[in-house]
């Protein structure tokens, strides 16, 4: 039972650490920064793109940022499990 509490404490600590992690992704001049809790903290648009181009680039940035953050979390979970 105490091991479960220790594991819970480790998970809380890891959650706090991941919240400080960020990834920044750029596509076609659009930049997105995302925290470990998947909150987007910054978006920079490319004024040279039209509306449709902005949308496409922004969606691509969000997808890439989410994928990269999931990989970081998985890596952290791997070290937690071992």
Secondary structure as the mmCIF struct_conf table of DSSP 4:
data_model
#
loop_
_struct_conf.conf_type_id
_struct_conf.id
_struct_conf.beg_label_comp_id
_struct_conf.beg_label_asym_id
_struct_conf.beg_label_seq_id
_struct_conf.end_label_comp_id
_struct_conf.end_label_asym_id
_struct_conf.end_label_seq_id
HELX_RH_AL_P HELX_RH_AL_P1 UNK A 2 UNK A 20
STRN STRN1 UNK A 22 UNK A 27
TURN_TY1_P TURN_TY1_P1 UNK A 28 UNK A 29
STRN STRN2 UNK A 30 UNK A 35
TURN_TY1_P TURN_TY1_P2 UNK A 36 UNK A 37
BEND BEND1 UNK A 38 UNK A 38
STRN STRN3 UNK A 40 UNK A 44
TURN_TY1_P TURN_TY1_P3 UNK A 47 UNK A 48
BEND BEND2 UNK A 49 UNK A 49
HELX_RH_AL_P HELX_RH_AL_P2 UNK A 51 UNK A 81
#
